[in-house]
Amino acid sequence: MHIPEIDKPSSVIPIFSAGLFFGILQSAIYFSVLVFVTATFMGYFIIMLMWVSGAAIVLRVNFTFNIRTSLTFTLCIFYLFLLVVKTSTPSVWLYPLYGIMVLCMAFPSGQIIKLFAEKISAGSLFLQENNGFIIGSILGFILFLKFGVRFIYLAPVIAFMLTIFSFYGKKKYIILFWTITGTYFVITGYNIGTIASLVLLIIFILFNRIAPNNNAIIGHENLEQNRINSSSLTAIVFISGCNVALLQYFIVREFSTILSANELSIQIVSISYFSGFSIGYFLSKYISIKTLRILSVATFFVHLCILIFIKFALAYLLFAGYNLGVLTVILFTSALLTSAYYSVFLPKAVNLMGAISTSKFYLIELVGAVCGVLMIFITLSYSFTSLWILYLILLLFLVHLVLGKIKMSFSFLFFSAGIIIFYAWHHQEFSNKAASDYYQTRGYKNNNVIFAENSFYHSVEVIET
């Protein structure tokens, strides 16, 4: 069995539109859970786990459905999901059913990658779908603020129709839709919606003239020259998928603490996280393995500095008079740049191994992401600090693999492992001192931390003054 052949699209609009549909659909799923089930970001990570799992299943198993049938199936499952969450009494016993439905809704996201893997370069394919996903997520948030639950009811089917139009070359209907939508927002005085509609109209007009890059048939870089083997490349892609899932949790948690708003935190993190993906996908063809090695070493030590000194830096910025807006920008930028680093590896691996490996490496990255989310749920039952240490160990191993067979590889490994062990041994001292400095900036002079504990959502400290 195989997916029926579809010619290479003449522009990037079908791929971008598919990403837009997935972004709006995920927003609708999340807000459905937020409104009708639970307002905690535990629900978000369950959605992410099942969505990634669904995409991975499609990459592993052959389907005979064409893309239109697959998208229609997803839309029907979504409205069945909406009916269940709206009419049933919230219960943890229904979570497996919700998860299975989300898993099924994710099938087309893997199918599209599989469909175009050998027709479009990996960088272009992942970049354009991810760009659409970012715009869909932003648009979903804007429309939910304007229309509330009406967004959940109507937006997915409208996004579905636009995606079908794009796959079958009905560009004029798409342009007409965004023109009418923009006019409506102008009449109603919703400026954010007007700007969003205008931006999307311009994007669709411009993207209609951009043909997808097709330099994907053979590998562009040589494994032997870069002193790296295929097994190491597989492990690198797996770890990058795993760590980027862990990273998303860490950043959501920090944003949630600063902003005291789970739903806003998740939207900001999602936008910064996937924007970083687009940057990494775009830059991957310009970054050599040699440059990537330097970036990897620098990234590891930046992570160490952030882990140890983040609360000290937070205390200093607050003491210096900076507001929470500055802290939000710093976190946003950190999330964007770090996810950009991890996203370089997937298209880089395809460049090294050839277009035939696109689905394989994407599947490996998704499996890594699934493992990362599972690590969050399993490890946090023991210790939040152990999750951070596990993340650093994986990052260290990734950097070691990227360094390959060069002389400094093992020296870096043992030196950095020693730093991690030292931090793990003294982490409570660092944490208490940083917390004490932070509370001094909040007016609690001469304080002493007598109790500290981390939950899934935030840190809890008891101080004596």
N, C-alpha and C positions, 0 to 999 in steps of 0.2 A: 504494500500500500504506500501511496505517496501523495503529497499535496499537489493538486493540479498546477501545471506550469502557468505562470503569469509573466508576461513580458516585463522587462525592466521599465519602470516608470520614466516618462520623459522629463519629469521635474521631481523635486523633493517634496512636493505638496502631499502626496498620499502618505508618505512616512511621517511627515510633520503632523498631518491631520490625525493619524492613528495615535501618535503620542498625545495630542490634544484631547482626544476621546478618553484615553486612559487616565490622563490627569484629572479631567472633569469627573470621570466615573469613580476614581479613588476618592476624590473630594466628597462626592455624593455618598459613597459607602461610609466614609469616616463621619460625616455629619449625621447620617442616619443612625449610626451607633451612638454618637454624641447626644443626639436628641432623644432617642427612644430606648437606649440600653444603658450606657455608662459614659460619664464625662471624664474618666481617668484616661491617661495615655497608655495604660495597659492594653486597652482596646485597639489603639493605633498599632502597637507592635504585633498584636495577634493578626490584624489585617495584613500587615507587611509580611509576616511569616507565611501566611497562607497564599498571598499574591505571588510571592517569589517561588513558592513551592509549585503553584499551578503553572507558571511559566517554565519551570524546570521540567515538569512532567511532559509538556508538549515537545520540548527539545529532545527528550529521551524517547518518546513514542511517536510513531507515524500516524497521522490522521488523514482521512480522505476528504474532509470538509474543505470547501473553498473559503476564501477570506470573508466573503459576504455572509455565508451561512454561519461561520464561526462568530462574527461580530453580532449577528442577530441572536444567536444562542446566548451570548454574554448579556445582551440587553434584556432578554426574557428572564434570565436567572436573576439579574439585578432587581427587576420589579417583583419577582417572587420573594427575594430577600427582603425588599422593602415592606411587602405585605406581612411577612413573618415578624419582623422586628416591630412593626407598628401595632399589630393586633395581638401579639402574645405578651404575657407578663414576663418582664425581665427575669432571667434565671440562668445560673451558671450551667445548668444542664442543657441549655440551648446553644451554648457557645460552640460545641463541635459542629452543629448544624450550620451556624453562621460561617464557621471556618470552611466547611466543605463548599458552601455557595461562593464564598470569595475565591477559593481555589479554582472553581470552575470558571468564574468570571475572568480569570487571568490568562486563560488559554490563548486568546489571540495575541497577547503581548509577546509570547514566545514564538507563536506561529509566524508572525511578521518577520522576526529576525531570521528564522529558518528559511522563509520564503525567498528573501533577498540576499542571503548570506554570500552567495557566490556571484551575484550580479552587481553589487554595490560595495565599495570599500568599507571595511569595518568602521573606520573613523567617521565616515559620512553617514553610514547607517545608524550607528549609535548616537551620533551628534544630533541628527535631525529628529529622531524619535524622542530623544531626551529634551530637545528644545521645545517640542510640542507638549511634552509632559509638564515642563516648567510653566509654560503659558497657561496650560489647562488648570494647573494647581492654583496659580494666581487668580485666574478668571473665576475658578470655583469659589475661592474665598470672597472675592468681590461680589459675586452674584448672591452668595449666601447672606452676606451682610445686607444686601438690598432687598432680596425677596424671601429670605428665611426658608422655611420648609418647601415653598413652591419651587425653589431651585432644585431640591432633591427630586421632586416629582417630574420636572420638565427638562432640566439640563441634559441628562444622559441621552434621552431620545433625540434631542436636537443635535448634540455632538455626534451621535450615531449617524444621523442623516448627512451631516457635513462630511463625515469620513467616507460614507458610501459614495457621495457625489465626487469626492476627490479621487477615489479608486477607479471610477468609471468616466473620468475626464469631464465632469460637469462643473468646470471652474466658474462659469458665469453665475450659477446658482449660489455658489459659496460667496462670491463677491457681492451679489445682490443681498444675501442674508445679512452680512456684516454692515452693509450700507443702511439697510432698514433698521437693524439693531442700534447702530450709532445714532440714527435720526430719532428713534424712540427715546434714547437716553438724553439727547439734546432737549427734546420737548419736555421731558419730565425733570430736567435740571440735575440729573445724576452725572456729575462731571467725571468721576472716576470711571464709570461705565462708558462714557463717551470717549475718553482717552483710550481705554482698553479696546473698544470697537475700532477706533481709528488705527491703532497700532496693528491689530489683527488684519484689517483690510489692507494695510500697506505690506504686511508680511506676506499675505497670500498673493498679492500682485507681484511682489519681487520674487518670491520663491517659485512662482510659476515659470520664471525665466532661468532658474538655476537647475541644471541637470545634475543628477547625483554622480559623484566621482566613481569611476569604474576601474581604478588601478588596483584591483583586489585579487587578480587571478594567481599571482605567484608571490612568494615572500620577498620583501624588499631588503631585508637585512639578514646577515649571515650569523648563524648560531656559533660556529666555531671561532669566527673572528671576534665575537663578543665574549668568548670564554664562558658560555652558558649552555646547558643542555636542555633537552625537551622536558625531562622529568622536573628539573628545577623550575622551568617556565610554568609547568602545570601547578606546582606547589605555590609559586608566586601569585598566580591568578586566584587560586583557592584562598590563600591568606588575605589577599587584598579584599575579596568579597566578604570574608569573615570579619576583618577589622573595620571595614566601612560600616557594617551593621552595628558593631559595638560602638563605633564613633558616634553614630546617629543617636544612640541611647544616651551617651555621656553628654552630648550637646543639648538634647531635648531636656535632660535633667537640669543642666545649668541654666538654660533659658527659663524653664518653669520656676526655678528658685528666684531668679531675678525679677521676672515679670509677674509672678503669681497668677499665671493664666495658662492652663494646659493647652486649650485649643489654639490660642495665639502662638504659644511656644512651638507647637507642632507645625503650624503653617510656616512660621519664619524659618525653622530648621529645615523643613522640607524644601523650601525655595532655595536656601543657601546651599544645602546638601546637593541638590540636583543641578544647581547652577555651576557648582564646582565640577560636577561630572562633565558638563558641556565644555568647560575650559580644558579639562584633561583630555577629552576626546579630540578636541580641536588641536591641541598642542602636541599630541602623541607622535605625530609624523615628523615634527620638527625637533623633538628631543632625542638625542642619541643615547645609546646605552651608557656611554662614558659620562654624559651629563646627568643621566638618571642615577648613576651611582653616587655622584656628589650630592644630588638632591636627597637621596635616600639616607645617607649619613647625617645630613643636616636636619632632615625631618625627624629622625630618631632623637637627636639631642634637643630639638625644639619641644618634642613631646615630653621629654624628661623635665625641661624647664617649666613647661606649663603645669605639669602634674605637681611639681614641688612648690612652685612659686605663685600659682594662680591666686590663692587667697591673700598672699602678701601683696601682690599687684592690685587686687581688688581693694584691699584696705588702703593702700597708698592713693589710688585714684579717688576714692571717696573722701579721704582726708584732704586731698588737694582741691576738692570742690567739684569734681566731675559728677554729672548726674547719670542715671541709669541708661539714658540714651547712648552715651559714649560706651558703656559696658556692653550694651546690645550690639553696637556696631563692631566692637572688638570680637565678640563671640561669633557674629555673622561672618566676619572676614576669616576668622580661624577655621570655621566649618567649611567655608567655600574653598580655601586653599588646601586644607587637608584632604577633602574629598577629591579635589582636582588631582592631587598626588596619586591617590589610589586608583583613580579612573584611567590613568595613563597606561596601566599594565595590560588591560584587555585588548585594545587595538594594537598595542605594541607586540603582544604575543601573536596576534594574527599576522602582523607584518613579518614576523620572524618565521612563521610556519606556513603562511599562505591562506588564501580565502577559504579553502576547504575546511579549515580548522575553526571557523567563526562560531558555528553552533556548539562545537565541542568546548571551546574556551568560555563561551557565555554560560553554558550549562555548569561548568566547573565554578565560575564566579557565583552563580546563583546558589549552588550547593553550599559554597562557603558562607554566603549570606544567611542561609537557613541555619547552618551550624552556629553562626554568630548570634542569631536571635535566641536559639536554644540555650547557648551559653549564658545569656543574660538571665533567663528564667531559672536555670539550674544553679549558677554560681552565686547569684544574689541571695539565695537562701542560706548561704554560709557567710559571705563577707563582700561588701562593696569594694574594699581595697584589693581583694583577691582577683576581682574582675579587671581592675586597672592593671595589676601585675601580669595577668594572663595576656591582656592586650599588648603590653610592652614586650613580653616574651615573643609573641607572634610577630610583632613588628621587627624585633631584633633578628629573628630567624629569616624574615622576608628580606631585610637589608643584607644579611649574610648571603642569601641566595642571589640577590642582584649583584653583589660584588663578585660572585662567581669564583674563578680560580686565581684571582689576582693575589699578590703576596700579603696584602694587609687584611685580607678577609678574616682569617682566624684570630689575628691580633685584635681586630675590632670586636669580634664575637666575645672573646674572653674578657676584654676590658669592659665592654658594655654590660655583660652578664654580671660582672662584679658590682657595677653601679646599681643594677636592678636589685641584687641581693642586699646591698647596703641600704637601699631605700625601703625594701620590704621589711628589713629588720628594725628600722628606725621610723617607719611611716607614722606611728602614733605620736611620736615626739614632734615631727614636722607638722602634723595636722593640728595638734593642740597649740603649738606656738603660732601658727598661722591664724587659727581661730581667735586666739587671745589678742593678736594685733588687730584683727578685723573688728572685734567688739570694742576695742579702745577707740577706734575711729567713730564708733556709734555712740560714744559717751560713757562707756563702762570702764572707768579707769581702774588700774590695779586689779584686774580680774584674774580668775584662775579657773580653767576648764576642769570640772570635776566629773563630767560624763559626756561621752560623744558616741553617737550611733548613726549609721546610715540606713535609710529605708530605700525602697524602690524609687521613691519620688524625690527625696531631699535628705539633707543632713540635719540631725537633731543634736544640739549641744546644750548642756546645762553649765552655767558659769556661776562662780562665787565672787562677789565684789566686796 
